[in-house]
Amino acid sequence: MTIDTGASPPTHNTPLALARGLLTGGVVGTSLAALVVGGIVKNGPLFATGLALPVVYGLLFFLAGMPRRAREAAVVPRTALAMIERLEAVEGESSDIPVQFELTVAPDDGPAYRVGITQDINLVDLSDYRPRGVVVVQYPPDRPWRVRIVKRPTPEWEDRAASSRLDSVPGTVRVAAPPEGCAFGFVVLLGLLIGAAAVVLLFRADLFDRDATANPPSAVRPSVSSTSSTTAVTSASGTVALGPGRSFLDRGELDRAFDSLTRGRDTHQALTVVVRERLLSVVFSPAGTQSPGFTPRALPYDRFPALVEEATAALGAGSPRTWQITADRLTGSLIIRVVVTGAEDTASLEADGRGKVVRRAPAK
């Protein structure tokens, strides 16, 4: 069952949105390729470009979006009553904690509908929100899924909320943000591939000459394959792939993998470490540069299973999921990011160098 909420049609597949997706993918692909190629060929300007390009693009993207945000802020929101179907507080580390609400919104000039939101609520005020309670909400007329609870409504609306009783509507009458669609994801991937290929093609001579003449035979260790794992290491990067039935969350797997990549040398610095279910990738710091790095074996990988489990819990049960852990210190301090992707949702969190969670992002 669907209802007409007056929302504008999805804009993710418009030519402007697709062009923006292609440009974003190109910037990401170019930046990653510049970091890797710059590290391999020891090209300082190229490596610095890989670090600076996302920052510059993010600033330009923010500035370009200011007129749109100003127009959205100028739109007068609609006010309506809503009934709390259920709520669940998410663990937080401050006085304001995120609370997940399931609401039945009853506009004065349209049919009622269900919507799910997450909003920060102060611990002192949490007792004011309970199932079957009526609250005052506001939302943009063209985006009815962006509902926010009004914590201090006007006296008129406060009296209406206190004296009103609303009926629940079925969960099928639900409003949510329009999906991005396959076309948007495809152009982002296409842009990423184009950006990475452009960097590799521009510096292919340096890459191939380095492989053919610059490195002595001992500079690159050949791949070592077995029935259980495969290890490939160069002076700039290394990977370890596990066989079927094994996982890097198993006890001792990461310890053995890092040992094989660094040959037991704890001083071997890394720029980025990426861990997936059966694949470990490490980009090493270029020799002789001042690029920020860290010792891979110093990572709190005994905390990795718990971090993945905590991020997975936000998706709920019953859906297949994949996970990825990324560690880097490009901003000065070591940051560990965990992203878990289910059939429809994605949840993530960030932890510091000791494995303590410092930021969570709910499933969306």
C-alpha positions as CSV (number, residue, x, y, z in Angstrom):
1,M,0.0,0.0,0.0
2,T,1.3,3.5,-0.8
3,I,0.1,7.0,-0.1
4,D,0.6,10.3,-1.9
5,T,2.6,12.5,0.4
6,G,3.3,15.3,-2.1
7,A,7.0,14.4,-2.2
8,S,9.0,15.2,-5.2
9,P,10.2,12.4,-7.4
10,P,13.6,10.8,-6.8
11,T,16.4,13.0,-8.1
12,H,19.3,10.6,-7.8
13,N,19.1,9.6,-11.5
14,T,18.9,13.1,-12.9
15,P,21.7,14.2,-15.3
16,L,23.1,16.5,-12.7
17,A,23.1,13.9,-10.0
18,L,24.7,11.3,-12.3
19,A,27.4,13.9,-13.3
20,R,28.1,14.5,-9.7
21,G,28.4,10.8,-9.0
22,L,30.8,10.4,-11.9
23,L,32.9,13.3,-10.7
24,T,33.0,12.0,-7.1
25,G,34.0,8.5,-8.2
26,G,36.7,10.0,-10.4
27,V,38.1,12.0,-7.5
28,V,38.2,8.9,-5.2
29,G,39.8,6.8,-7.9
30,T,42.4,9.4,-8.8
31,S,43.3,10.0,-5.1
32,L,43.7,6.4,-4.3
33,A,45.7,5.7,-7.4
34,A,47.9,8.7,-6.8
35,L,48.7,7.5,-3.2
36,V,49.6,4.0,-4.4
37,V,51.5,5.0,-7.6
38,G,53.2,7.9,-5.8
39,G,54.4,5.6,-3.1
40,I,55.6,3.0,-5.6
41,V,57.6,5.4,-7.8
42,K,58.6,7.7,-4.9
43,N,57.0,10.7,-6.5
44,G,56.4,13.2,-3.7
45,P,54.2,15.7,-5.6
46,L,52.0,12.9,-6.9
47,F,51.6,11.4,-3.4
48,A,50.8,14.9,-2.0
49,T,48.2,15.3,-4.7
50,G,46.5,12.1,-3.6
51,L,46.2,13.5,-0.1
52,A,45.1,17.0,-1.1
53,L,42.6,16.2,-3.9
54,P,39.8,14.8,-1.6
55,V,40.1,17.8,0.7
56,V,39.9,20.3,-2.1
57,Y,37.0,18.5,-3.7
58,G,35.2,18.3,-0.4
59,L,35.6,22.0,0.1
60,L,34.3,22.8,-3.4
61,F,31.4,20.4,-2.9
62,F,30.5,22.1,0.3
63,L,30.6,25.6,-1.2
64,A,28.6,24.5,-4.3
65,G,25.9,23.1,-2.1
66,M,25.5,26.3,0.0
67,P,22.8,27.8,-2.3
68,R,20.7,24.6,-2.2
69,R,21.0,24.4,1.6
70,A,20.0,28.0,1.8
71,R,16.9,27.3,-0.3
72,E,16.0,24.3,1.8
73,A,16.4,26.3,5.0
74,A,14.1,29.0,3.6
75,V,11.2,26.5,3.1
76,V,8.7,26.7,6.0
77,P,8.3,23.3,7.5
78,R,5.0,21.6,8.1
79,T,3.9,21.0,11.7
80,A,1.9,17.9,12.6
81,L,1.1,15.6,15.5
82,A,2.7,12.1,15.6
83,M,2.3,9.1,17.9
84,I,5.3,7.1,19.1
85,E,4.8,3.5,18.0
86,R,8.1,2.4,19.6
87,L,11.5,3.8,20.6
88,E,14.9,2.4,21.3
89,A,17.8,4.3,22.8
90,V,21.2,3.7,21.3
91,E,24.2,3.6,23.6
92,G,26.0,7.0,23.7
93,E,28.9,8.6,25.6
94,S,27.3,12.0,26.3
95,S,24.2,13.5,27.9
96,D,22.5,13.5,24.5
97,I,22.0,10.0,23.2
98,P,20.6,8.9,19.8
99,V,17.1,7.4,20.0
100,Q,15.5,5.4,17.2
101,F,11.8,6.3,16.9
102,E,9.0,4.6,14.9
103,L,6.3,7.3,14.4
104,T,2.8,7.5,13.0
105,V,2.6,11.1,11.6
106,A,-0.9,12.6,11.2
107,P,-0.8,15.8,9.0
108,D,-3.9,18.0,9.2
109,D,-4.2,18.2,5.4
110,G,-3.3,14.6,4.3
111,P,-3.3,10.9,5.2
112,A,-1.3,9.5,8.1
113,Y,1.8,7.5,7.5
114,R,4.6,5.7,9.3
115,V,8.2,6.8,9.4
116,G,11.4,5.8,11.2
117,I,13.9,8.4,12.4
118,T,16.9,8.7,14.7
119,Q,17.1,11.9,16.9
120,D,19.4,12.9,19.8
121,I,17.4,13.2,23.1
122,N,18.8,14.4,26.4
123,L,18.9,11.8,29.2
124,V,16.9,14.1,31.4
125,D,14.1,14.4,28.8
126,L,14.0,10.7,27.8
127,S,11.2,9.9,30.2
128,D,8.9,12.3,28.4
129,Y,8.9,10.0,25.3
130,R,7.0,6.7,25.7
131,P,5.1,4.4,23.4
132,R,1.6,5.6,22.4
133,G,2.6,9.2,23.5
134,V,1.7,12.1,21.1
135,V,4.4,14.5,20.1
136,V,4.7,17.5,17.8
137,V,6.8,17.1,14.7
138,Q,8.0,19.1,11.7
139,Y,9.1,18.1,8.3
140,P,9.8,19.7,4.9
141,P,6.8,19.6,2.6
142,D,8.7,17.9,-0.2
143,R,10.6,15.4,2.1
144,P,8.0,14.0,4.5
145,W,10.5,11.3,5.7
146,R,12.8,14.0,7.3
147,V,10.7,14.2,10.4
148,R,12.1,15.9,13.5
149,I,10.4,15.9,16.9
150,V,9.8,19.5,18.2
151,K,11.2,19.5,21.8
152,R,9.6,22.8,22.7
153,P,6.4,23.3,20.7
154,T,4.3,26.4,20.8
155,P,1.6,26.5,23.5
156,E,-1.1,25.8,20.9
157,W,0.5,22.7,19.6
158,E,1.5,21.6,23.1
159,D,-2.2,21.7,24.1
160,R,-3.2,19.8,21.0
161,A,-0.6,17.1,21.7
162,A,-1.8,16.8,25.3
163,S,-5.4,16.4,24.3
164,S,-5.2,14.3,21.1
165,R,-5.3,10.6,20.6
166,L,-4.1,9.1,17.4
167,D,-4.6,5.7,15.8
168,S,-1.8,3.6,14.5
169,V,-1.5,3.0,10.7
170,P,-0.1,-0.2,9.2
171,G,3.6,-0.6,8.7
172,T,3.0,-0.9,5.0
173,V,2.0,2.8,4.8
174,R,5.6,3.9,5.3
175,V,7.5,6.8,3.8
176,A,11.3,6.7,3.3
177,A,13.9,8.5,1.2
178,P,13.9,7.4,-2.4
179,P,16.7,4.9,-3.3
180,E,19.6,6.0,-5.3
181,G,19.1,3.3,-7.9
182,C,21.6,1.3,-10.0
183,A,22.5,4.1,-12.4
184,F,24.0,6.3,-9.7
185,G,26.1,3.5,-8.3
186,F,27.2,2.5,-11.7
187,V,28.5,6.0,-12.6
188,V,30.3,6.3,-9.3
189,L,32.1,3.0,-10.0
190,L,32.8,4.1,-13.6
191,G,34.3,7.4,-12.4
192,L,36.5,5.5,-9.9
193,L,37.8,3.3,-12.6
194,I,38.4,6.1,-15.0
195,G,40.3,8.2,-12.3
196,A,42.5,5.3,-11.3
197,A,43.2,4.3,-14.9
198,A,44.2,7.9,-15.8
199,V,46.8,8.0,-13.1
200,V,48.2,4.6,-14.0
201,L,48.4,5.5,-17.7
202,L,50.1,8.8,-17.0
203,F,52.8,7.2,-15.0
204,R,53.0,3.9,-16.7
205,A,56.5,4.6,-17.9
206,D,57.8,5.2,-14.4
207,L,56.0,2.1,-13.1
208,F,57.2,-0.3,-15.8
209,D,60.8,1.1,-15.8
210,R,60.9,0.7,-12.1
211,D,59.8,-2.9,-12.4
212,A,62.2,-3.7,-15.2
213,T,65.4,-1.8,-14.2
214,A,65.2,0.1,-10.9
215,N,64.5,-2.8,-8.6
216,P,67.1,-5.6,-8.1
217,P,65.7,-9.1,-8.2
218,S,65.7,-9.2,-4.4
219,A,63.6,-6.1,-4.0
220,V,60.3,-7.9,-4.8
221,R,59.5,-11.1,-3.1
222,P,57.5,-13.5,-5.3
223,S,54.1,-14.6,-4.3
224,V,54.0,-17.6,-2.0
225,S,51.0,-19.9,-2.5
226,S,49.7,-22.7,-0.4
227,T,46.5,-24.5,0.1
228,S,45.7,-22.2,3.1
229,S,46.8,-18.7,2.1
230,T,48.6,-16.6,-0.6
231,T,51.1,-13.8,0.3
232,A,52.4,-11.2,-2.1
233,V,54.8,-8.5,-0.9
234,T,56.6,-5.6,-2.7
235,S,58.5,-2.6,-1.2
236,A,55.3,-0.5,-1.5
237,S,52.5,-2.9,-0.6
238,G,51.5,-6.4,0.5
239,T,48.5,-8.6,0.5
240,V,47.6,-11.9,2.2
241,A,44.6,-13.9,1.0
242,L,43.2,-16.8,3.1
243,G,41.7,-20.0,1.8
244,P,38.1,-21.0,2.1
245,G,36.8,-21.7,5.6
246,R,39.2,-19.2,7.3
247,S,38.7,-15.6,8.5
248,F,41.0,-12.8,9.7
249,L,38.8,-12.6,12.7
250,D,40.0,-16.0,13.8
251,R,42.5,-16.0,16.6
252,G,46.1,-15.7,15.4
253,E,45.4,-15.1,11.7
254,L,46.2,-11.4,11.7
255,D,49.3,-12.0,13.8
256,R,50.7,-14.6,11.3
257,A,49.7,-12.4,8.3
258,F,51.5,-9.3,9.6
259,D,54.5,-11.3,10.5
260,S,54.7,-12.7,6.9
261,L,54.3,-9.1,5.4
262,T,56.9,-7.4,7.7
263,R,59.2,-10.4,8.3
264,G,59.0,-9.7,12.0
265,R,60.2,-6.1,11.7
266,D,57.9,-4.0,13.9
267,T,59.5,-0.8,12.4
268,H,58.0,-1.4,9.0
269,Q,55.6,1.5,8.7
270,A,52.3,1.4,6.9
271,L,50.1,4.1,5.4
272,T,46.9,2.1,5.2
273,V,45.8,-1.3,6.4
274,V,42.5,-2.8,5.0
275,V,41.1,-6.1,6.5
276,R,38.3,-8.0,5.0
277,E,37.0,-11.5,5.7
278,R,39.8,-13.3,3.9
279,L,41.9,-10.5,2.4
280,L,44.5,-8.3,4.1
281,S,46.0,-5.4,2.2
282,V,48.8,-3.1,3.4
283,V,50.2,0.0,1.7
284,F,53.7,0.7,3.2
285,S,55.2,4.2,3.7
286,P,57.7,5.1,1.0
287,A,61.3,4.9,2.2
288,G,62.9,8.3,2.9
289,T,59.6,10.3,3.1
290,Q,58.0,12.0,6.0
291,S,54.5,10.7,5.2
292,P,52.4,9.7,8.3
293,G,52.6,6.0,9.1
294,F,52.2,3.5,11.8
295,T,53.4,0.0,12.7
296,P,50.8,-2.6,11.5
297,R,51.6,-5.0,14.4
298,A,50.8,-2.2,16.9
299,L,47.1,-2.3,15.8
300,P,44.7,-3.6,18.5
301,Y,43.6,-6.5,16.3
302,D,42.4,-8.5,19.3
303,R,39.6,-5.9,19.4
304,F,38.6,-6.3,15.7
305,P,36.1,-9.2,16.3
306,A,34.3,-7.1,18.9
307,L,34.3,-4.0,16.7
308,V,32.8,-6.0,13.8
309,E,30.2,-7.5,16.1
310,E,29.2,-4.1,17.5
311,A,28.8,-2.6,14.0
312,T,26.9,-5.8,12.8
313,A,24.5,-5.5,15.7
314,A,23.2,-2.2,14.2
315,L,21.9,-4.1,11.1
316,G,19.8,-6.6,13.0
317,A,19.7,-10.3,12.2
318,G,18.5,-12.3,9.2
319,S,20.4,-10.7,6.3
320,P,23.8,-11.6,4.7
321,R,26.5,-9.1,5.4
322,T,30.1,-8.2,4.6
323,W,32.6,-6.2,6.6
324,Q,35.7,-4.2,6.2
325,I,38.2,-2.6,8.6
326,T,40.4,0.3,7.5
327,A,43.2,1.7,9.6
328,D,45.1,4.9,8.7
329,R,46.5,8.0,10.3
330,L,46.3,10.5,7.5
331,T,44.9,13.1,9.9
332,G,47.6,12.8,12.5
333,S,46.0,10.2,14.8
334,L,45.4,6.5,14.1
335,I,41.7,5.9,13.1
336,I,40.1,2.5,12.7
337,R,36.9,2.4,10.7
338,V,34.6,-0.6,10.6
339,V,31.9,-0.7,7.9
340,V,29.3,-3.6,7.8
341,T,27.1,-3.9,4.8
342,G,23.9,-6.0,4.8
343,A,21.3,-6.8,2.1
344,E,19.8,-3.2,2.3
345,D,21.6,-1.3,5.0
346,T,25.1,-0.2,6.0
347,A,26.4,0.6,9.5
348,S,29.8,1.9,10.6
349,L,31.8,3.0,13.6
350,E,35.2,4.6,14.3
351,A,37.7,3.6,17.0
352,D,41.0,5.1,18.2
353,G,44.4,3.4,18.2
354,R,43.5,1.3,21.3
355,G,40.3,0.0,19.8
356,K,37.9,2.2,21.8
357,V,34.8,3.3,19.9
358,V,34.7,7.1,19.4
359,R,31.9,7.5,16.9
360,R,29.0,5.4,15.6
361,A,26.8,5.7,12.5
362,P,23.4,3.9,12.6
363,A,22.2,1.7,9.9
364,K,20.8,3.5,6.8
